[in-house]
């Protein structure tokens, strides 16, 4: 009886019919069903042949194999893994895990695919091979980790979705282009009406300036041309006239740019500005005695303000020689001329100073007559005012001062 059982098993292994692979649970249930206790039923050759056939068809040994051809290995046991101690080649060599030969080869891992040895390789042979990952590819470990692309044109990230590159550092050794092919280390395509070519988001400046760094703290742009010497980049806002504009014959404040167009700038809170300007005024009618004063109106609240005024006041053209007067201005009105009743008056006024803005709002350069002079003034073309942000509302210095 025992000899017959052994011969039946050997015969079964020789003449295996095609059958589907079964899980561990399925095989256990089949054994319990076909081999009951001897008190009931009997063990027939058919029972034995069915179980052993399913066992063989459900087991694939990958231990120290040299090649696997046209085979499918799957597992649904408790560990959910196939362990390869040698190599697995599909149409190619057995160095790591290799997909070679013709197109159409696939390597799929529902949970994870790990190359755990120090020199492990996941390689794709000829053209047309694809590694598709639904979630992420992670290079982990304490040694250097590298993804190497071939020398031809490569696409790492698709543009259909947003792509994020994160890490302590991300190094690109060759020119990088944004929106086009690069010819320099960093090349950005031209902007559009909705997208700027380059934008620095507001952040905190370096504690120790680094040569070559560009920074933005929400108030001003900075560049560091040499070690420890951060500087403020000039980022001017200005307004000017391309043609003469007519002012008012009144004793109320009126803007430097009175023609009904742009007259003011809106400034953010907690910002310090250097400013500079040139106002050219002429008048040819009116003999009411008056003085001229400068002031700055608008809705912005000013923490402090100081500027120097250089002014000429002539009864003839501004091209004639005259002695300029230098006056210091502040947050209120500053009278810049002596009283005059001349029918003709020509004034050149230049201002340079600093203003610290506390609350956001408009900032309007203005002039005012102490009395309506009797005729309207003309603000000459190419009068202008410019402002340059240099830091927050309390900034005292930028640079390696000591």
C-alpha positions in Angstrom: 0.0 0.0 0.0 2.8 2.5 0.9 4.7 1.6 -2.3 1.6 2.2 -4.4 1.1 5.6 -2.7 4.7 6.7 -3.5 4.4 5.5 -7.1 1.1 7.5 -7.4 2.8 10.7 -6.2 5.7 10.2 -8.7 3.3 9.6 -11.5 1.3 12.7 -10.6 4.5 14.9 -10.8 5.3 13.5 -14.2 1.9 14.0 -15.8 0.7 17.3 -14.4 -2.3 18.8 -16.1 -2.6 22.6 -16.5 -4.3 24.2 -13.5 -4.7 27.5 -11.9 -2.5 28.5 -8.9 -4.2 28.4 -5.5 -3.6 30.3 -2.4 -2.4 28.8 0.9 -6.0 29.0 2.3 -7.4 27.2 -0.7 -4.8 24.5 -0.5 -5.5 23.9 3.2 -9.2 23.6 2.6 -8.6 21.2 -0.3 -6.3 18.9 1.9 -8.9 18.8 4.7 -11.6 18.0 2.2 -9.8 15.2 0.3 -8.0 13.6 3.3 -10.6 13.2 6.0 -10.2 11.2 9.1 -10.0 7.4 8.4 -13.3 6.9 10.2 -15.2 8.3 7.2 -14.6 7.7 3.5 -11.4 6.7 1.9 -8.3 8.2 0.3 -8.4 7.5 -3.4 -5.7 7.9 -6.1 -7.9 10.7 -7.6 -7.9 12.6 -4.3 -4.1 12.3 -4.1 -3.6 13.2 -7.7 -5.8 16.4 -7.4 -4.1 17.7 -4.3 -0.5 17.0 -5.4 -1.2 18.6 -8.8 -2.5 21.7 -7.2 0.5 21.9 -4.9 2.9 21.7 -7.8 1.1 24.3 -9.8 0.8 26.7 -6.9 4.5 26.6 -6.0 7.3 28.4 -7.9 10.8 28.2 -6.5 13.0 31.3 -7.3 15.9 30.2 -5.1 19.2 30.6 -7.0 17.5 30.5 -10.4 19.5 31.5 -13.4 16.6 32.4 -15.7 12.8 32.4 -15.8 11.2 32.4 -19.2 7.5 33.1 -20.0 6.6 32.5 -16.4 4.3 34.3 -14.0 5.0 34.3 -10.3 2.4 35.5 -7.9 1.7 35.2 -4.2 -1.1 35.9 -1.8 0.4 34.4 1.3 0.6 36.1 4.6 3.9 38.0 3.8 2.7 39.2 0.4 6.3 39.1 -1.0 8.5 37.1 -3.4 12.1 37.0 -2.2 14.8 36.7 -4.9 18.3 35.8 -3.5 19.9 35.5 -7.0 18.4 37.4 -9.9 15.3 37.6 -12.1 15.7 38.2 -15.8 12.9 38.7 -18.3 14.4 38.5 -21.7 17.9 39.6 -20.5 20.8 39.2 -18.1 20.6 38.3 -14.5 22.1 41.4 -12.9 19.6 42.9 -10.4 16.2 43.0 -11.9 16.3 43.5 -15.6 13.7 44.1 -18.3 15.3 43.4 -21.7 14.5 42.1 -25.1 11.6 43.4 -27.1 9.0 45.9 -26.0 6.0 45.0 -23.9 7.8 43.7 -20.8 6.3 44.7 -17.5 7.4 44.7 -13.9 4.6 45.4 -11.5 4.5 45.7 -7.7 1.2 46.3 -6.0 2.8 47.2 -2.7 6.5 47.8 -2.9 9.5 46.9 -5.1 12.8 47.0 -3.1 16.4 46.6 -4.2 18.0 46.1 -0.8 21.6 45.2 -1.6 24.3 47.9 -1.7 24.9 47.5 -5.4 21.3 46.5 -6.4 20.1 47.7 -9.8 16.7 48.2 -11.3 17.5 48.5 -15.0 15.5 48.8 -18.2 17.2 47.7 -21.4 16.4 48.8 -24.9 14.2 51.7 -25.8 10.5 51.6 -25.1 10.7 50.4 -21.5 8.6 52.2 -18.9 8.5 52.2 -15.1 5.1 53.3 -14.0 4.3 54.3 -10.4 0.9 55.4 -9.3 2.1 57.2 -6.2 5.8 57.9 -5.6 9.3 56.7 -6.2 11.5 56.9 -3.1 15.3 56.7 -2.9 16.2 55.9 0.7 19.3 55.2 2.6 22.3 56.8 4.1 24.5 56.4 1.1 24.3 58.4 -2.1 21.1 57.8 -4.1 20.9 58.7 -7.8 18.4 58.5 -10.7 20.4 58.6 -13.9 18.6 59.4 -17.1 20.0 58.5 -20.6 21.9 61.0 -22.7 18.9 61.7 -25.0 16.1 64.1 -24.3 14.4 63.1 -21.0 11.1 63.9 -19.4 11.1 63.4 -15.6 7.8 65.0 -14.6 4.7 65.3 -16.6 3.1 68.8 -17.0 -0.5 67.7 -16.9 -0.4 67.9 -13.1 1.5 70.0 -10.5 4.9 68.5 -9.7 6.8 69.1 -6.4 10.5 68.4 -5.8 11.4 68.3 -2.1 14.6 67.5 -0.2 17.4 69.0 1.8 19.0 69.9 -1.5 18.2 69.3 -5.1 21.2 69.6 -7.4 21.1 70.2 -11.2 24.6 70.0 -12.7 23.6 71.3 -16.2 21.6 74.2 -17.5 18.0 74.3 -16.3 15.2 75.8 -18.4 11.8 76.9 -17.2 9.4 77.2 -20.1 12.0 76.6 -22.8 15.4 75.0 -23.7 18.2 76.5 -21.5 21.4 78.0 -22.8 22.6 79.2 -19.4 22.6 77.8 -15.9 19.1 79.0 -15.3 16.9 80.2 -18.2 13.3 81.4 -17.6 10.9 81.9 -20.4 9.3 85.3 -20.9 6.4 86.2 -18.7 2.7 86.7 -19.6 0.0 89.0 -18.4 -0.7 86.5 -15.7 2.7 84.8 -15.0 5.9 86.5 -14.1 9.2 85.0 -15.3 10.6 85.1 -11.8 9.1 85.7 -8.4 10.6 85.8 -4.9 8.1 85.2 -2.2 8.3 87.2 1.0 10.5 85.6 3.7 13.1 86.3 6.4 16.5 87.6 5.3 19.6 85.6 6.2 21.1 86.2 9.6 24.5 86.3 8.0 24.5 87.8 4.4 25.9 85.5 1.8 27.7 86.9 -1.3 25.6 86.6 -4.4 22.3 86.1 -2.6 19.1 87.8 -3.6 16.4 88.2 -0.9 12.9 89.7 -0.4 11.4 90.4 3.1 8.1 91.9 1.9 9.4 95.5 2.1 12.3 95.7 -0.2 14.5 93.6 -2.5 18.1 92.9 -1.5 21.3 91.7 -3.1 24.6 90.9 -1.5 27.5 91.9 -3.8 30.3 90.8 -1.4 30.5 88.9 1.9 28.5 90.4 4.8 27.5 93.5 2.7 23.8 93.2 1.9 22.4 96.0 -0.2 19.0 97.3 -1.1 18.2 96.9 -4.8 16.7 100.0 -6.5 13.1 99.4 -7.2 11.7 102.8 -8.0 8.1 103.9 -8.4 7.8 107.2 -10.2 5.3 109.5 -11.8 6.2 112.2 -14.4 4.6 114.6 -16.9 5.0 114.4 -20.6 3.2 117.7 -21.2 2.4 120.9 -19.3 -0.6 120.8 -16.9 -2.7 123.6 -15.5 -3.2 124.1 -11.8 -5.7 126.1 -9.9 -5.9 129.8 -8.8 -6.7 129.0 -5.2 -5.3 128.9 -1.7 -6.0 125.1 -1.2 -3.6 122.2 -1.6 -3.2 120.9 -5.2 -1.2 118.0 -6.5 2.1 118.3 -8.4 0.3 116.6 -11.3 -3.0 118.5 -11.6 -4.2 117.6 -15.1 -6.9 115.2 -13.9 -4.9 112.0 -14.4 -2.6 110.2 -12.0 -1.8 112.2 -8.9 -0.9 109.8 -6.0 0.8 106.5 -5.1 -0.6 103.9 -2.6 2.0 102.8 -0.1 2.0 99.7 2.2 2.2 99.9 5.9 5.4 99.7 7.9 7.8 100.6 5.0 10.5 103.2 4.7 11.2 105.1 1.5 13.9 107.3 0.0 12.2 109.9 -2.2 13.3 112.5 -4.7 11.5 114.9 -7.0 11.5 118.0 -9.2 8.6 120.4 -9.5 8.8 123.2 -12.1 6.1 126.0 -11.7 5.4 129.0 -13.8 2.7 131.7 -13.7 2.2 134.8 -15.9 -1.0 136.4 -14.4 -1.9 137.8 -11.0 -0.5 140.2 -8.5 -1.9 139.1 -5.2 0.9 138.7 -2.6 1.4 135.1 -1.7 4.0 132.4 -0.6 4.4 128.9 -1.9 4.6 125.9 0.5 5.1 122.1 0.0 3.3 119.3 1.7 2.4 115.7 1.3 -1.3 114.6 1.6 -3.2 111.4 1.3 -4.5 108.6 3.5 -1.2 107.0 4.5 -0.1 107.8 8.1 3.4 108.9 8.5 5.6 107.9 11.4 8.3 110.5 10.5 9.5 112.4 7.5 12.5 114.7 6.7 13.6 116.1 3.4 15.8 118.9 2.0 14.3 121.4 -0.4 16.3 123.4 -2.9 14.3 126.2 -4.5 14.6 129.1 -6.8 12.0 131.9 -7.0 12.4 134.3 -10.0 10.3 136.9 -11.8 11.9 136.0 -15.1 12.5 132.6 -16.9 13.8 129.7 -15.0 16.8 129.6 -17.3 18.3 132.8 -15.8 20.8 132.6 -13.0 19.5 132.9 -9.4 20.6 132.0 -5.9 18.9 128.8 -4.7 17.5 128.5 -1.2 17.9 125.3 0.9 15.1 124.5 3.4 14.4 121.5 5.5 10.9 120.0 5.3 8.9 117.7 7.5 5.4 116.2 7.9 3.5 119.5 7.7 3.6 122.4 5.3 6.9 123.9 4.6 7.0 127.4 3.1 9.6 127.5 0.3 9.4 131.1 -1.1 9.1 134.6 0.3 6.0 136.6 -0.3 5.6 137.7 -3.9 3.2 140.0 -5.8 4.9 139.7 -9.1 2.6 139.0 -12.1 5.2 136.6 -13.4 6.8 133.9 -11.3 9.1 131.0 -12.1 9.9 128.3 -9.5 12.2 125.3 -9.6 11.8 123.1 -6.6 13.9 120.0 -5.9 13.2 117.6 -2.9 15.3 114.7 -1.5 14.5 112.9 1.7 13.1 109.9 3.7 9.7 109.0 4.9 8.6 106.2 7.2 5.0 105.0 6.5 3.1 103.6 9.5 -0.4 102.9 8.1 -1.0 102.0 4.5 -2.7 104.5 2.2 -2.2 107.1 -0.5 0.7 109.5 -0.6 0.2 112.8 -2.7 3.0 115.4 -3.4 1.3 118.8 -3.2 1.9 122.6 -3.3 -0.2 125.4 -1.9 -0.4 129.2 -2.3 -1.0 131.2 0.9 -3.5 133.2 -1.1 -4.9 132.8 -4.6 -2.3 134.6 -6.7 -4.8 135.9 -9.3 -3.8 133.6 -12.1 -3.5 129.8 -12.7 -0.1 128.2 -12.5 1.4 125.8 -15.0 3.2 122.7 -13.9 5.9 122.2 -16.5 6.4 118.9 -18.5 9.0 116.5 -17.0 8.2 117.4 -13.5 8.5 114.2 -11.5 8.6 112.3 -8.2 10.2 108.9 -7.5 10.2 106.7 -4.4 12.4 103.7 -3.6 11.5 101.3 -0.7 14.5 100.4 1.5 13.1 98.3 4.3 10.5 98.1 7.1 9.1 101.0 9.0 12.0 101.1 11.5 15.0 100.1 9.4 18.2 102.0 10.4 20.8 100.4 8.1 21.5 97.8 5.5 25.1 96.8 4.9 28.2 96.0 7.0 28.2 99.2 9.1 30.1 99.3 12.4 
